[in-house]
Every structure is written in C-alpha cells, then in structure tokens.
C-alpha cells in the first residue's frame, strides 16, 4: 500500500478494530451472563427451591410463582431479597438461606431471566 492510500484507510481500519474489540467484549459478557443463568437454574433445582416455588409447570405452589419474576424485579433487588428476605419484607415467610455472594448472584441472574 502506498502511504497516501494508508492515510485514507487508517481511520477506517482503526474503527473496524475498535468495533471488533467491542463486539468481542460484549460477546464475552453475554457468555458470562448466560453462564450465570445456567448456574442459577441448576442451583434452583439442586437446592430444592421448587419445593415451595413454581417456575412454569415445575414446583409446588406453596410460595409465589416465579415464572415471570424477572419482569417485576431487577437482578439487584432479587439478590438483596436472597441475602435478607425479612429486611426486604418483614413478614416474609421465606427463610434466610445461607449462601455465598456468588450463589446469590447466579440465582438472582436466573430469576431475573424469567420473563
């Protein structure tokens, strides 16, 4: 390439590189989010949350149906609820469940995905 052609193409090449980097980063974030949702779904099942809650046709309708909980609450508010249900709603019947921050994060990600 001649120097003159390169001078004209350089801004476009830089822009294409930045776009590819941004696309790659957003794809990684999307994979992390979907991984958290998958882990949260698995945790919901393994920890027996369906013993009180329903999601779709799975579960026991003792506690609220969570099939569309993600349309009503944000992931952050669901995480706060999981950490301290009585702080969010003093008369809540849900017991405080000991879980790590990561467990609360992935379970909240799964619940927030239910729309």
Secondary structure per residue as TSV (DSSP state, phi and psi in degrees):
chain	resnum	aa	ss	phi	psi
A	1	X	-	360.0	142.0
A	2	X	-	-80.5	160.3
A	3	X	H	-60.9	-36.6
A	4	X	H	-67.1	-42.9
A	5	X	H	-65.1	-43.6
A	6	X	H	-60.7	-40.0
A	7	X	H	-60.1	-35.9
A	8	X	H	-76.5	-35.5
A	9	X	H	-85.3	-24.0
A	10	X	H	-52.6	-47.1
A	11	X	H	-62.3	-35.9
A	12	X	H	-72.1	-37.6
A	13	X	H	-64.6	-43.5
A	14	X	H	-62.8	-42.0
A	15	X	H	-64.2	-42.4
A	16	X	H	-63.7	-40.0
A	17	X	H	-64.5	-41.9
A	18	X	H	-65.4	-39.5
A	19	X	H	-66.0	-41.3
A	20	X	H	-63.9	-40.4
A	21	X	H	-64.9	-43.0
A	22	X	H	-64.6	-41.1
A	23	X	H	-63.9	-41.7
A	24	X	H	-63.3	-43.0
A	25	X	H	-66.0	-42.4
A	26	X	H	-68.8	-32.4
A	27	X	H	-66.1	-40.2
A	28	X	H	-65.5	-40.3
A	29	X	H	-63.7	-42.9
A	30	X	H	-61.1	-39.4
A	31	X	H	-66.5	-41.5
A	32	X	H	-61.4	-42.5
A	33	X	H	-65.7	-44.4
A	34	X	H	-68.5	-31.9
A	35	X	H	-65.8	-42.3
A	36	X	H	-63.3	-40.6
A	37	X	H	-63.4	-44.5
A	38	X	H	-62.3	-44.0
A	39	X	H	-63.6	-39.7
A	40	X	H	-66.3	-39.3
A	41	X	H	-61.5	-44.1
A	42	X	H	-63.7	-42.3
A	43	X	H	-64.4	-41.5
A	44	X	H	-55.4	-43.1
A	45	X	H	-74.0	-49.9
A	46	X	H	-64.3	-34.2
A	47	X	T	-85.6	-2.7
A	48	X	T	76.7	24.0
A	49	X	G	-58.0	-29.2
A	50	X	G	-69.6	-7.4
A	51	X	G	-67.4	-23.0
A	52	X	T	-120.1	-34.9
A	53	X	-	-103.8	155.6
A	54	X	E	-111.7	148.5
A	55	X	E	-136.3	111.7
A	56	X	T	65.4	-126.9
A	57	X	T	-96.4	-1.9
A	58	X	E	-92.4	135.5
A	59	X	E	117.8	-175.0
A	60	X	-	-120.2	128.1
A	61	X	T	-81.7	52.7
A	62	X	T	-85.5	-46.9
A	63	X	S	-103.9	178.0
A	64	X	-	-55.8	145.6
A	65	X	B	-70.6	127.8
A	66	X	-	-103.2	11.5
A	67	X	T	-55.2	-31.1
A	68	X	T	-129.9	26.8
A	69	X	H	-61.4	-28.0
A	70	X	H	-68.4	-17.0
A	71	X	H	-81.6	-19.1
A	72	X	H	-102.3	-32.7
A	73	X	S	-126.9	148.1
A	74	X	-	-81.1	164.3
A	75	X	H	-60.2	-39.5
A	76	X	H	-64.2	-41.9
A	77	X	H	-70.2	-33.3
A	78	X	H	-67.6	-38.4
A	79	X	H	-63.9	-42.7
A	80	X	H	-62.0	-41.5
A	81	X	H	-60.6	-45.4
A	82	X	H	-63.7	-35.9
A	83	X	H	-72.0	-38.5
A	84	X	-	-152.4	77.9
A	85	X	H	-58.1	-41.8
A	86	X	H	-70.1	-25.7
A	87	X	H	-70.1	-29.8
A	88	X	H	-82.1	-37.8
A	89	X	-	-147.7	99.4
A	90	X	T	-53.7	-31.1
A	91	X	T	-97.1	18.1
A	92	X	-	-64.5	140.9
A	93	X	-	-89.2	-8.9
A	94	X	S	-73.0	128.4
A	95	X	-	-72.8	155.3
A	96	X	-	-73.5	125.2
A	97	X	-	-107.6	125.4
A	98	X	-	-70.3	122.5
A	99	X	-	-152.0	155.2
A	100	X	-	-73.8	166.2
A	101	X	H	-60.9	-38.7
A	102	X	H	-64.2	-42.4
A	103	X	H	-60.6	-44.8
A	104	X	H	-64.3	-37.9
A	105	X	H	-64.9	-47.5
A	106	X	H	-71.5	-37.0
A	107	X	H	-66.4	-40.4
A	108	X	H	-65.0	-38.2
A	109	X	H	-61.5	-42.8
A	110	X	H	-64.3	-48.4
A	111	X	H	-62.3	-40.3
A	112	X	H	-65.7	-23.3
A	113	X	H	-79.3	-12.2
A	114	X	-	-81.3	102.3
A	115	X	-	-127.8	360.0
